[in-house]
Amino acid sequence: MQRLDYMKKNKGSGKSIVAAARKMAEIVWALLTRRQDFDSEKMMGTYKPMTLAEQALAAMN
C-alpha cells in the first residue's frame, strides 16, 4: 500500500493501480511456479523509493 500511495502522487491513480496489480500478479506467479508458501514477514517494512543515483547503479548491474 505504501508503494501504491507513492506512485499515485507521481503517476496518477489508474497507472498506479495497474502497476500494483501487475506487481502482485508477478509475486503470485513466482510463488506458484516455485511451489513456495507466502511469507508475510518478508513484506514488512517501509517503502523507500530509489534515488536517481541508486537507479543508475541498478540499471548498470
Secondary structure as a PSIPRED ss2 file (coil, helix, strand):
# PSIPRED VFORMAT (PSIPRED V4.0)

   1 M C   1.000  0.000  0.000
   2 Q H   0.000  1.000  0.000
   3 R H   0.000  1.000  0.000
   4 L H   0.000  1.000  0.000
   5 D H   0.000  1.000  0.000
   6 Y H   0.000  1.000  0.000
   7 M H   0.000  1.000  0.000
   8 K H   0.000  1.000  0.000
   9 K H   0.000  1.000  0.000
  10 N H   0.000  1.000  0.000
  11 K H   0.000  1.000  0.000
  12 G C   1.000  0.000  0.000
  13 S H   0.000  1.000  0.000
  14 G H   0.000  1.000  0.000
  15 K H   0.000  1.000  0.000
  16 S H   0.000  1.000  0.000
  17 I H   0.000  1.000  0.000
  18 V H   0.000  1.000  0.000
  19 A H   0.000  1.000  0.000
  20 A H   0.000  1.000  0.000
  21 A H   0.000  1.000  0.000
  22 R H   0.000  1.000  0.000
  23 K H   0.000  1.000  0.000
  24 M H   0.000  1.000  0.000
  25 A H   0.000  1.000  0.000
  26 E H   0.000  1.000  0.000
  27 I H   0.000  1.000  0.000
  28 V H   0.000  1.000  0.000
  29 W H   0.000  1.000  0.000
  30 A H   0.000  1.000  0.000
  31 L H   0.000  1.000  0.000
  32 L H   0.000  1.000  0.000
  33 T H   0.000  1.000  0.000
  34 R H   0.000  1.000  0.000
  35 R C   1.000  0.000  0.000
  36 Q C   1.000  0.000  0.000
  37 D C   1.000  0.000  0.000
  38 F C   1.000  0.000  0.000
  39 D C   1.000  0.000  0.000
  40 S H   0.000  1.000  0.000
  41 E H   0.000  1.000  0.000
  42 K H   0.000  1.000  0.000
  43 M H   0.000  1.000  0.000
  44 M C   1.000  0.000  0.000
  45 G C   1.000  0.000  0.000
  46 T C   1.000  0.000  0.000
  47 Y C   1.000  0.000  0.000
  48 K C   1.000  0.000  0.000
  49 P C   1.000  0.000  0.000
  50 M C   1.000  0.000  0.000
  51 T C   1.000  0.000  0.000
  52 L H   0.000  1.000  0.000
  53 A H   0.000  1.000  0.000
  54 E H   0.000  1.000  0.000
  55 Q H   0.000  1.000  0.000
  56 A H   0.000  1.000  0.000
  57 L H   0.000  1.000  0.000
  58 A H   0.000  1.000  0.000
  59 A H   0.000  1.000  0.000
  60 M H   0.000  1.000  0.000
  61 N C   1.000  0.000  0.000
